[in-house]
Amino acid sequence: MTLFAPGTPCWESGEPAGTDPLSSVRGRIAADVAVVGAGLVGLSTAYHLAERQPSLDIVVVDARRPAAGASGRGTGLLGPRVGPPVDRAVRRHGPAAARRMHRASVEAVRHVVELCDRLGVPCADGEQIVAARSRAGLVSLARQAAAYRALDLEVPVLCAADIRRRVDVPYHAGLLHRHTATLDPAALTAALARACVAKGVRLYGDSPLREVRGGDGHRPELVFPHGTLRAPKSVLAVNAGVAGLGLPVGTVLGLEVHAVATEPLGHEARALLGHGGLAVIDAVPLAPYFRLSADGRLVVGGGTALCPDGIGPRRRAVLRVFAFHRLEQWLRALHPALAGVEVTHRWAGGIGVTADGLPVVGPVRGRPGVWYAGGCNGHGLAMSVAHGSYLAATLLGDGDTGEPLPWHRSRAPRLPVSGPARPFLRAHLAAMDRTARRAAGPALGPRG
């Protein structure tokens, strides 16, 4: 059920992510709390539960191993964003909710930085620039800037010269998010796995979830290929993998996204492209974005999103080659210093998206004691950890009693993503792709 794609991120060693080889679930086992999914949401949930109540018997089960899924295959941009752009959030949810959404995402970034420090995970403090070099991007930036001002949120506008002082790439304008960071997402996931084991959490691997039994007051039973797990409280941190379980959480659609990384750049090229904590993100959805890794590689993501369900292996392989080729073309056009640089890593990973751009974090209807979390729409590095902390507090009865944020809900809107509707979904993704292409252009244009 995990959306798995080939390729190796530039930070992945190929070794198990920080724990000894894991046993699979066999026979009947029981626990106080069961967590399915050893990514950032699941491990954060277990970690915060064990911190708050060390006496709990907590079990985490993964279809493969920690960090094998989306949490270990991202591009490591830690910044504020949850849900749709801020101007759209104001229209849909009102100013008060939009302000709280932004502040919650800023707080999530701060929490992850502190967690990295506690767990010994390298984390480069920096800035994120949401930038534009197309008319569509400028229109989007203007709307967002006006919304931030109206909400009294400090997100400064950058002119072209402001951006050029930070990175030698010609953009027209941008929005500056301070106090962000970049990091190795697989290292953070591995560190959380080690910390969980140190706190007595039991980890199991190679055990994909097949079924969730129970309801109408019965204790939930989680069914795996070779065994079952019973627990009065269960968290399904399986993102788009929920689609095969028949649970009423709405549609969390699995998409495949792509990234490439270069060999370590020379000192001069690094200086031209910013610093390790800086990330530049295009204001147009799906347009490529970039940042430098800790060892000086340029990491580029975005560009093309695939809906892999229903596509045969041969067709999928062709589409991946096309996606990687486009990213490499864009990378080489970014700056003359990159013209001859070797691309050493190409990889793909899965994200879960919803129709309204909001995650789902809440109890599963009709399944007492079962919670689900997923659908961060590609903005999950900070929010996944925050969702784990929220779930731990809620399961222990000491969660926030204030008005819930819009994504604290039991289900996402339903999308007709199968049968006759699938061509329309692919057409929608293709239209977004064309918009991103116009934003990115064949090259970045004059460098004067």
HELIX and SHEET records of a PDB file:
HELIX    1   1 LEU A   40  ARG A   52  1                                  13    
HELIX    2   2 ALA A   70  GLY A   72  5                                   3    
HELIX    3   3 VAL A   86  HIS A   93  1                                   8    
HELIX    4   4 PRO A   95  LEU A  119  1                                  25    
HELIX    5   5 ARG A  135  ALA A  150  1                                  16    
HELIX    6   6 ALA A  160  ARG A  166  1                                   7    
HELIX    7   7 PRO A  185  ALA A  198  1                                  14    
HELIX    8   8 ASN A  239  LEU A  245  5                                   7    
HELIX    9   9 HIS A  267  LEU A  272  1                                   6    
HELIX   10  10 PRO A  313  LEU A  334  1                                  22    
HELIX   11  11 PRO A  336  LEU A  338  5                                   3    
HELIX   12  12 GLY A  380  LEU A  395  1                                  16    
HELIX   13  13 GLY A  419  ALA A  421  5                                   3    
HELIX   14  14 ARG A  422  ALA A  440  1                                  19    
SHEET    1   A 4 GLY A  27  ALA A  30  0                                        
SHEET    2   A 4 GLY A 227  ARG A 230  1                                        
SHEET    3   A 4 GLU A 221  PHE A 224 -1                                        
SHEET    4   A 4 GLU A 211  ARG A 213 -1                                        
SHEET    1   B 6 ARG A 202  TYR A 204  0                                        
SHEET    2   B 6 ILE A  58  VAL A  61  1                                        
SHEET    3   B 6 VAL A  33  VAL A  36  1                                        
SHEET    4   B 6 LYS A 233  LEU A 236  1                                        
SHEET    5   B 6 VAL A 370  GLY A 374  1                                        
SHEET    6   B 6 VAL A 360  PRO A 363 -1                                        
SHEET    1   C 8 LEU A  77  LEU A  78  0                                        
SHEET    2   C 8 ALA A 173  LEU A 183 -1                                        
SHEET    3   C 8 CYS A 123  ALA A 132 -1                                        
SHEET    4   C 8 ALA A 279  ASP A 282  1                                        
SHEET    5   C 8 TYR A 289  LEU A 292 -1                                        
SHEET    6   C 8 LEU A 298  GLY A 301 -1                                        
SHEET    7   C 8 LEU A 253  THR A 262 -1                                        
SHEET    8   C 8 VAL A 343  VAL A 353 -1                                        
SHEET    1   D 3 LEU A  77  LEU A  78  0                                        
SHEET    2   D 3 ALA A 173  LEU A 183 -1                                        
SHEET    3   D 3 VAL A 157  CYS A 159 -1                                        
END                                                                             
